[in-house]
Amino acid sequence: MTTGVVAGAASVILVLLVIKIVRHSIGNGTPRRPRAPPSPAVETKDDLQTLPLPELEKILASSPNGLSASESAKRLTQYGPNEIEKKRTNVLLKILSYFWGPIPWMIEVAVILSGVVRHWPDFSIILVLLVANAAVGFFEERQAGNAIEALKAKLAIKARVRRDGTWITPPARELVPGDAIRLRLGDIVPADARLLDGDEVSVDQSALTGESLPTTRKTGDAVFSGSIIRRGEVNALVYATGGKTYFGRTADLVQSAATVSHFQRAVLRIGNYLIMLAVAMVAVIIAAAVWHGDPILTTLQFALVLTVAAIPVAMPTVLSVTMAVGARLLAKKQAIVSKLVAIEELAGVDVLCADKTGTLTQNKLTLGDPFCLDKITVDQLILAGALASRAEDDVIDLAVLGGLRNKQALKPFQVTHFMPFDPVHKRTEAAVTGADGSTFKVTKGAPQVILGLSANEAAVKAAVDKAVNDFAARGFRALGVARADGDGKWQFLGILPLFDPPRDDAKATVATAATMGVKIKMVTGDALAIARETARTLGMGTNILDGATLGDARTEETASVARSIEQADGFAQVFPEHKFHIVDVLQKHGHAVGMTGDGVNDAPALKKADCGFAVSGATDAARAAASIVLVAPGLTVLIDAIKESRKIFQRMNSYAMYRIAETLRVLLFMTLAIVVFNFYPLTAIMIVMLALLNDGAILSIAYDNVVYRNQPEAWNMRVVLGIATVLGLVGPIAAFGLFFLGDRVLHIDRPQIQTMMYLLLSVAGHLTIFQTRTRGAWWTIRPAPILLLAVVGTQVVATVICVSGFLVAPLWWGWAAMVWGYALAWFLVTDPVKLLAYRLLDRTGGGGEVPTTPVTAGFEPQALASH
């Protein structure tokens, strides 16, 4: 009776510990609620934020001309780098943390129970397992963390700073109080600063204050580190950096909500499956032990060790390490990952919304033959457009300036005020004073915008519209140009056509994407005719929709509109709100959507997309919103990233099936042997060694050669659990076959049979990875040398342990060779069973195309494009 009570209590404790594992190690999938940021209204006023600018300049010993290089170096030493100090965990405390938690507790209880029953070999080995788990976990987490930090360092924000009278772009962390900086459209404000003389700007402070609408800031106003310039351009004087900024003072109070990715949900489902199985089997083992009258402490110790070995505590670590290794590989492909789970999301992308300019085209504009009105000459038109341009702004301005036949034509004119382009006004404007003292204004921008400003709109509209349409049909972008003398009205002068040729690799890349199951949809602000001409040239299809017909996120689209968005080849005359809406509609219809962008107004769509890409040359705001930052122009780098992400997904998928199959194999065999034969086929030490050798070596799968499939990837739990279950059920059959052979045929002693069983489970277990890593026959994909070396190495060690009798009953080398031959024979028998299981799952809708083209980790064959 007492034994039953103790056993029942022990079972309850074990189940409670396992439940804690679910919540602690795998994660319960519940995002933490973010704490609301403090309201700026209750923030203590900082004198530097409100002082008149002349007084501020005196206190900072600076001016709008900034600091000297030597002075900035002194201040950097005095104030420290312009960054929020990260809380660094003491290394010793970090190591000790690996001994605290549900899994370490279970191992520690097993150690204590081993000491109580005086099983000193068990005590020693389980203690080694505890230390080894902590060492491996610490090392792998540190390596993965260092890799990601190194990649993120490449995305560090730079600032435009005036030093020694010259504008330079050092890393933002080198800013100091007193620096004069330049803030432009799309910039993330790098430090707290006061605006100097210039036009008012629109600032998005939502990341700091929660305000949904941008606020207007003018000369003398403060802008805070972390906010985004939505409109305008202005100089500013830095007054606070690092932890002294508004963001720095509130950083400890602000937490971001944790969203649950597809990857995390998949790990949770796999973990739940194995944990429920482990709990059920361990409960059966304890009940059988009680029935047979076995010592309860020994049984409980054995059950704890078996549970530790069965539960996939290493799964999140192995999968995270696999993604971290993949992130380094993607960096070599010129794609820097800012969020690890984006790798898994990227593997599933089936629709890619790509910007035209700079992604599908070269973003190298050249000026064509202009269209002039009335008596305006070509030189006059180009000069007016050039006066409304600045060389440092963008490729459009550079193209217009490059069209000047006389490079000295701008010298007699002085630009007294310049309004840069922004997505709201869609034009630039300059106030100019001529050599004779006369004043006038010039503007250039979207033809319909410039035409709407002009007093002569009615007279010239028909001719302008025809010219714009003619240019668009030939693939030219059009810029309207107007001039206003003195305080007079605007007069439309003509149109400057700009041609942006497609990238040399764009057509082939679009075709490659199609063979990979990824539909590329063009998204551009250009006219419909330009978009259609570009799409026709690239072979993308010419079903291009006008952005004006799409609606936005605030409107409920009709079924026909939603269907048209899904079937479209691209979208023209698109505004930022249209991009967000396009992504939203496609996601609602079951698509995994990738979105490229480079501007501040692309940020919402980049965040909304399953995988947002900030393209080469993107603004700070776009890079901050994106999951992956491309550092090379064009789509080729993006397609390479998709290929690499699918390989990474295959590695994770292979490991998941392997781990499930191994857990099933060990648990089912142990449970049936104890219940049916009242025989413990493995000792606690053997279980520990099995987990230690096999789980440690399998980390090498992160470097394995794999085949990516020419279709988007997604966690198909039906296939993962189905194939793993088939392999896991075949394993116990093979194990009982060897048990019968050793016990009834060869009449081997039971301790030596335990050693045989350990060697079989070790060898056969690692052979399983060669079956789960390919959907075809096991030999269709050559394994990476590191994986082969890890598997062979660990099994040689296991064999030496068995033959030498280290902590196990010694096994004759001939019987050890027999176990190897038996394991290899069952491996060859099991592989066709796996292929049959795949065929059955595929026939019932659970599988997919079987890839046949091998791809190694460091080699990309040309044949893959046609695979």
N, C-alpha and C positions, 0 to 999 in steps of 0.2 A: 504493500500500500504506500509506504514511504517513498519507495523507489519511483512509483508512478507519479506521486505528487511532485517529486524533484524533477522528473522528466518533463512533466507538464509545464512546470515553472520555467525550466530551461528552454522549452520550445517557445513559450511566450516571449522570453527575453530575446531569443534568436530572431523571431519574427519582427519584434519591435526594432531590433538593430537593423534588420534588412530594410524595413520601411524607412528608417532614417537615411539609409544609403540612397534610396530612391530620391529622397528630397535633397540630400546634400551633394551626392556625387554626380548624379545624372541631371538633376535640376527638375523642378516641378512645372516649368514652363510659364510661370506667372510673372509678368513684368512688374518691376517695382514702380510704385506711383511716384512721379517726380515731385520734389518739393518745390513749391512756388518760389520764384526769385523775389527778392525784396523789392518793394516799390521805390522808385527813385525819389518819391515825395518824402519818404522818411529818412533818406540818406542825409547825413550831416554835411552841410555845405563846406566845400573846400575853397579856401581863399583864392587859390590859384585858378579856380574854375570861374570866379566872378570878378576878379580884379580887372580894372581897365588895362587894355593891352600895353600902353607905354609903361605902366608900373610893373606888369608881368615881365616885360622884356628886361627891365632893370634888375628885378629879383633873379631872373635866370641868367643875367649877364649875356644876353643874346640879342638877336635882331632877325628881321625877315631874311637876312643873308646867311643865317645859320652860324655854325661853329667852324673852327679850324680842325684839321685832322688830329693835331696834337692835343687840343682841348677836349675833343670828343673821347680820345683814348684815356685821358685823365678821368673824365666823368664816368666812363665805363667801369674803371677800377673803383671809383667812389660809390656809384649807385648799383653796380652789378648788371648782369644781362637783362634785357627786356623780355622776360619770360616768367611765367608763374612757376614758382619753385615746386617741384614734384616731391611728394612724400616718399622718401626712400626707406624701404624696409631693411632693418638690420639683417645681415646675412644669417647670423646665428639664429635669430628669431624665425626667419623664413625657413631654415632647415628644421627647427623644432616644430614648426606648424605641420610638417608632414607626419608627425607622430601624434597629431591631435585630430580627431574626427571619427566618424563611424567605422571606416575601413581599418585605420590603425587600431581603434579600440578592439575590434573583433580579433585582429592578429595578436594584440597584447593579451586579451583574455585567453587565447589559445596558448600563448607562451606560459601564462600563469598556471593554467590547467595542466600543461605538460610538466611543469615543476612540481605541482601538487601530487601527481601520480608517479613522479620520479622517472619520467621518460626523457632522460637528459639528451639523447641524440635529437629527439623531436624538439626539445627546448632550444637547443643550439641552432638547428636549421631554421626553425620558424623565426627565431630572433634575427638570423642572417637575412631572411626574407623581409622582415620589417625594415631593417637598415637599408637593404638593397632597393626596396620600393621607394624609400625616401630619397636615396641618392639618385636613382634614375629619374624620378619625378622632378626633383630640383634641377638636375642637369638639362633635361629636355625642355622644361618650362623656361629656363633661363636662355637656352639656345634659341627657342622660338621667339621669345620676347625681344632678344637682341636683334634678331633678323628683322622683325617688324619695325622696331625703332629705327634701325638703319635705313629701311625703305622710307619711313615717314620723314626722316631727316631730309630726303631729297625733295620733299614737298614744302620745305620751309618757306614761309612768306618772305618776300624781299620788299624793301621800302625805297622810295625815291627821296634821297636826302641831299641837301646842299652842304657841301664841305669845301672849304677854301674857295668858295665862289663857283664851284662846279657841281653839277648834278650827277650823283652816283647811285648805284643800287646795291647797297650792302644787305645782308640778312637783317630782318626786322629785330632780331635779338640784340643787335649792336646799337640800337637807338638809345639816346640819352636825353634827359631834360635839357632844353635849349636848342635841340635840332630843329631845323626848318625842313618840312617834308612837303611833298606834292601828293595830293589825293585826287584820284581820277575815277571815272565811272567803272564800277565793278571791283574797286579795291576794298579789301578789309582794312579798316583803320588799325594801324599797327600799335598805337599807343594813345593815351589821352592827350588831346591837343586842342588848342584854340585856333579858330579860323582867322586868317589874315585877310587883307583886302582882296576882294574879288566878288564874283557872283554868288548868290545863295545856292546851296546844294540840298539835295534830298537825301536823307540818311535813314537807313533801316536799322532800328535798334531792337528788333523783335527778339534776337538771341539774348539780349540783356534784360529787357523790361517786359517782354511779352506783348508790347504794342504791335498790332497787326498792320498798321499803316505807317509808311515812312513819314518822317517829320522834316520840316524845313529848317535849315540852319544857315545863318548869315554871319558876316564879319563880326568877330568877337565872341561868338557862341562856342561852346565846348562840344567836341565829339569824342565818344568813348571808344577805347580799344575793343575790337571785336564787332563793332557795327559796320555796316556796308554802305558804300556810296552808291545810291541808286540813280542819281542824276547830277550832272554838273562836274566841275573841276575847280580846285582851289588849293592854295598853299595854306599850311598850318604850322603852328609852333608847338612842339611837344612840351608838356609840363609835368607829365607823370609817366613812369614806365614800370613794367613788371608787377610786383605785388602791390605797388602804390596806386595802380590804376583802379578805376571803378570796377572793372571786371575782376581784377586781382583781389580786391577786398571782398567780393561776393562769391568768388569761385568755390569756396568751401561749402557754401550754402546751396549751390545749384547742382542738381543731379539730373542726368538725362534718363528718360524712360528706356528700359531695356525691352526691345522687341524680340520675339521668338522667331528665328529663321526656320526655313524648311529643314536645314541641317540639324538644328537643335531639336525640332519635333521628331525627326527620324531617329536620332540617338535616344530620345526619350521613349519612343515606341519599342525600339530594339531592347533597351534596358528593361522596360516593364515586362516584355515577353520573357526574357531570361530570368529576371528576378522572381516572377510568379512561378516559373518552372523550378527554380532552385528552392524556393520556399516549400513547394509541394513535395519535391523529392526528399529534401532534408527532413520534413515532417514524417514521411514514410519511413525513412531510415531510423529516426528516433523511436517511432512506434514499434518497428521491427526489433530494435535493440531491447526495448522494454519487454516485449513479448518473449524474446529469447533469454532474458535475464542477464544481459551483458552489463558490465560496470558502467554506471551512468556518467561518471566523470570522463572516462575514456571515450565513450560514445559522443558526449557533448563536445569534447575537444576535436574529435574527428569531424563532427558535423560543422563546427566552426571553420575548420581548415578547408573542408570541401566547399562551403559557401563562399569563402574568400576566393578560392580558385575558380568558382563557377561564375560569380557575378562579374559583369564586364566593367570593372572599375577603371581599367586602362583604356577603354574604348574612347571616351572623349579626348584623352591625352594623345592616343595614337592618331586619331582623325585630325586633331588640331595641329599636331606635328606635321602630318601629311600636307595640310593646307599651308602651313608656314614654309615648308620646303617648296611647295608649289608657288608661293608668293615670290620666293627668290628666283624661281625659273621664269615667272611672268615678268619680273623686273629686267631679266636679260632680254626679254622680247619687247622691251620699252613700254611696259604697262605696269604702273606702280599701284599696288593694292593698299587702300587705306582701311578697309574693313575685311577681315579674313573671310567671313561668311559670304562675301561677294563672289568668291571663287565658285562656290557651289551654286549660287544664283546664276552666275554667268553661264555655267554649263547647261542650264535649262532654257536660255533665251531662244525664242523662236521668231520674234519680230524685233528688228532693229530700226529705230527711227534715227536716221542720220542726217546731220546738217549737210547742205550742199557745199557752201563756201568753205574751202580749206579741208574738207573731208572727202568729198567727191571731186572737187575741183582743186586747182593748184593754189588758189588765193594769191595769184600773181596777175593782177589786173593790168591790162594795157588799154590805152586810149585809142578809140577808133575815130572815124571821120565824123565830126560834130554836125548837128542840125542847128542852123542859125535862123533867127527871125529878122524880118525887115532888113535894115542896112547894117546889122551886126556882122563883123568879120569873124573868121575862125580864131584869129589871134586875140581879138577883144573878148570873145566868149571864154576861151581858155584862161586868159588873164583874170577875168572876174572869178572863175571857178578856183583858180590858184590862190587868189587873195582870201578866199573863204576856206583855205586848207592850211594844215600845219604838218610839217614833215614828220614830226614825232607821233602823230596820232594813229593812223592806220594805213592799210594798203590802198584804200580808195583815194585818200589825200595824196599819197605818194604817186599814184598813177596820174592824177590830175596835174600835179607839179611836174611830173616827168614829161607831160605833153607840151610844156612850154618850149617853143622853138628858140627863143632868146632867153638864156638862163639869167640875164641881168635885168629882165623886164620888171621884177618885183622891187628893185632897189629904190626907185623914186617914191615908193609908197610906204607909209607907216601905219601898221595895224594898231589902233588905240584900244580896241576891245575885241575879244574873240569869245564866241559861244560855241563850245564843242558839241559834237553830235550826241544825241541821246535817243533812246527808243521811243520816247513819248512825242517829241517834236519832229523827229526824223529829218533833221537838217542841221547844218552849221551856219553861223552868221558872223560877219566881221565888220567892225566900224573902221573905216580907212580915211586917212588924210593924205592927199596928193602932194606932189612937189610944189604946186602953186598955192597950197593952203586950202584947197577945196575939200569938202568932206562928203563922203557917200558910204552906203552900206552895200554889201554883197552877201548873197546866201546861195547855198547849193544843198540839194537833198532829193527826196522822193519827188518825182515830177508832179504827182497829184497834189502834194503838199505845197510845193513852190507855186504851182498854178493857182491854188486857192488863195495865196497871198497877193497875187498880182492884180493890178488894176486893169490890165489888158486881157484878163482871162477870157472874156466872152469872144474877143476878136481872134484869139489865137488857139482856142481850145481844140477845135477840129484838127488843125494842122499838127498840134502837139500830140494829141491822142494817136493820130495816124503814124507819126514818127516813132512814138514809143512802141506801138504795136509792131511796126516794121523791124525795129531794133530787136525786140523780144523774140520775134519769129526766127531771127538769125542767132539767138542765144546771147544777145548783148544786154547788160544792165543799163539803165538810163538814169542820168542825174539831171534834174532841172536846175537852171541857173537864173537868178534874177538880180536886179540892181535897183537901188533907190538913191537918188541924188539929194543931199541935204536932208531935209525933213519931208521930202516928197514921197510919193507912193511907189510901191514896188512895180517894176516892169520886167516881164518875163523875157529873157534874152535868147534862150535856146537850150539844147540838150547835148550833154556829153555822154557818148556811148562807151561803156567799159566791157571788155571781154575777159572772162576768167576761164581759161581752157580746162577741160577735164584732166584729172591726174592720169599719168601714163598707165598706172596699175589699177585704176578704178574699175574698168569694164571687166577685167579678169577676176578682180576681187568680188564683184557683185555676182558673177557666175559661180565662183567657188562657194560663196555663202549660200546660194540656192541649192547646190549639191549637198550642203551640210544641213539642210532643213531650216535655214534662217532666211526669212523674207526681209529684205531691206526696203524701207519706205523713206523716200526723200522728204525732208522737211526744210522749207526755205521761206524766207520773207520776200523773195523775188516774185516777179509777175508770173502769171500762169503760163504764158507762152515760153518764157525762159526755162521754167521748170520742165515743161514738156519736151523742149528741144534737148535739154541736158539729159533727161531720162531716156529719150530715144537714142541719143548717142551712146549711152552706157548700157543699153539693152535692158532697162529696168521695167519697161511697160509705161504707157503714157496715160494711164487712168489717174490723172492728177486732180485733186479736189481743191477748190478755192477755200482758203481759211475762213472767209466771211460766212460761208454756209454751214460751218461746223458747230456754231454755238460755243458755250464755254461751260466750266464746271458748275456754274450757278443755274444752268438750264437743264431740264430733263430731255435728253435727246429721244427722238422717235426711233422705232425699230428699224425703219428704212435708213435713217441717218447713221445709226450705229453699224448697220450692215455695210453701208457705203464706206465708212471709215475702215472697217475690217478688210474690205476688198480692194481698197485704194492702193495704188503704187506709190503715191506721194501726196504732199500737201504744199500749196503755194500761197503766198501772201499771208503767211502765218504770223500771228502775234504770240507773245509768251503764254497768255492764258489759253490759247488754242493748243499749244504743246502739252500743257498739263491735262487738258481735256482729252486729247488724243490718247495719251498714255492711260488715263482713267478708263476710257471706253474699251480699249483693247484688253486691259486687265480684267474688266468685268466679263469679257467674253472668253476668259480662260487662257489668255496668252501671257507668256513671260516676256516682258518688254525691256529692251535695252534702249537707252536714249543718249545721244551725244549732244554736247553743248559747250559753249565757251564764254557766254556772257552772263552778267549778273542776273538778267531776267530769265535765264535758262535754269537757275538754281531750283525753283519749285518743281519743274518737270524732272530734273535730274534726281531729286530726292524721292519723287513719286515713283519713278521707274524701278523695276526689280533690280536693275543694274544700271546706274548712271555713269557715263564716261565723260570726263572733262578732257577735251581734245587738246592737242599741242597748242600752247600759247593762250590757254584759257585764263580768265580772270581768277583772282583769289576766291571770290564768292562761288564760282562754278566748281573750282577744285575742292573747296570745303564741302560742297553738297554732294559731290560725286563719290561713288564707291571705288572707282578705278580711274587713275589719271594717266592718260597717254602722253608720252614725252616725245613721240615721233609723229609727224603728220600723216594723214591719210587713213584709209580703212584697213590696209594690210596688217598693221600692228594690232588692230582690233580683232580681225579674223584669227590671227596667230594666238591672241589671248583666249578666244573661244576654244580653239583647238587644245590649248594647254589646259584650260579649265576642265574640259571633258576628260582629258587624261587623268587629272587629279581626282575627278569624280569616280573614275573607274577604279583607281587605287582604293578609295574609301569604300566603294561598293564591295570590292574583293575582300577587304579586311572584315567588313561587317558580316558577310556570309561565312567567312572562315571562323570568326569568333562565335557565332551562333551555333554552327555545326560542331565545334569543339566542345562547347558547353553541353549540348545535347548528348554527344558521344560519352563524355565522362560521367555525367549525371545519370543517364539511363543505365549504363553498364554497372556503375557502383550500386545503384538502387536495386536493380534486378538481382545482382550477385548476392547482396546482403539479404534481401527478402526471400529469394528462392533457395539459395544454397547456404545461407547463414555463414557466408565467407566474405571477408574484407579483402577484395582483390588488390588493393593498394594500401600502404601505410600512410599515416599523416605526412611523414617525411617525403614520401614519393609524390604525393599530391603537391606539396610545396615546391619540390624540384621541377615537377612538370610545369607548374605555372611560371616559375622563375625563368627556366630555360626558354620555353616556347614564347611567352609574351615578350621577353626581352629581345629576342632575335627578330620578332615579326615587325619591329619598328622599321626594319630595312625596307618594308614594302613601300614606304614613302618615296623610294628611289627606283622603283621597279619599272621595267619596260611595259608599256600598255598600248592598247589600241583604242583610239577614240571612235565613237560611233557617228555616222553621218545623220544624226537626228538629235534634237535636244534631249538632255538627260533630266531625269527626275527620280526621286526615291520611289521605286515600285516595291512596296512592302510585300505584295503578293509574291513577286518573284524572289526577292531576297529571303523571306521566311520560307518559301516553298523549296527552293534549291538547298538552303541550309538545313532544312528539316530532313530532306531526302538523304543528304550526306551524313547528317547526324544519326539517322536511324540505321544506315548501313554499317556504321562504325561498331555499335554493340554486337551486331551479328558476327562481324569478323572477330571481335574480342572473345566472344563466347566460343567461337570455333577453335581459337588458339588455346583457350582454357580447357576445352574438352580434349584437345590433342595432348596437352601437357599432363593433365590429370588422369585421364582414362587410358590413353595410348602409351605415353612415355613414362607414366607413373613418377613424375617429378614431385619432389617434396613441395608442400604448400608455400613455404617462404621463397623458394626459388620460382614458383609459379607467380608469386606477387612481383618478383623482379622481371619476369618475362612480360607480365601484363603492363608494368611500368614502361618497359622499353618499347612494346608495341604501341601503346598510346602516345608515347613521345614521337616515335618515327612516323606512324600513320597520321598523327595530328599535323605534323609539319608538311607531310606530303599533301594534305588537304588544300594547302594554300595554292598549290600548282593546279588544282582543279577549279577553285573559286576565282582565280585570276583571269580565266578565259571562258567565254561562252561556247567556244568550239572545243575540239580535242585538246588535251593538256599540252601537247607539243606544238600547237599552232603559233604560239608567241614565245620567243626566246626570253627567259627570265634575265633580269639584270644580274651581273656578276656579284654585286653586293648581297642580293637576296639569296642567291645560290650558295655563296660563301657562308652566310649567316645560318642557313638551314643545315648545310653539311657540317659546319663547325659545331653547332649545338648538339646534333645527333651523334657525332663522334664522341663528344664529351659524355653524353648520356650512355653510350655504349661502353666507354671506359669505366664509368661508374659502376655499371652492372657487372662487367667482367671482373673488375678488381674487388668488388664487394664493399665499396665505400658507402657506409651507412645503409646498405641493403645486403640481402643474402647473395653471395657471389654466384655468378651464372657462367657455366662452361661456354667458352668462346664459340663452340660449334652450335650450341643452342641459340646464342646471340645472332649468329649468321642466319640460322633458320628463321628467327623473328624478322630479320631484315628482308629475307626472301618472301616470307609470308605477307609482310606489310606491302611490299612492292607488287605482289600478285593481286592482292585485294585492291590496291590503287588502280591497277590496270582494269580490274573488273568493275570498279565503281565508276570510272570515267564514262563508259557508255550509258550507265544508269543516269548519270547527270545529264548527258545529251538528250536522253529520252524524256527526262523531266522538263528540260527546256522546250522540247518540241510540244509536249502536252500543254505547257503554260502558254506558249506562243499561239497554239491552236485555239485556246480559250481566251485569248486577248490579254495575256499577261506579259508578253515578252516584246520582241522587236527584232529588227534586222540584225543578223549576226555579222559583225565586222570580220574581214578576212585580211586586211592589210596591216602587217606588223609595223609598229612605230617604236623606236627606242627613245630613251630619255634624251639623248643628245643628237639624234639624227632624224630629219624630216624628209622622207622620200618624195620625189615629185609625183609619183604615182598616186599619192594619197588624194590629190586634188580631184581625181576622177573616180575615187573609191565610192 
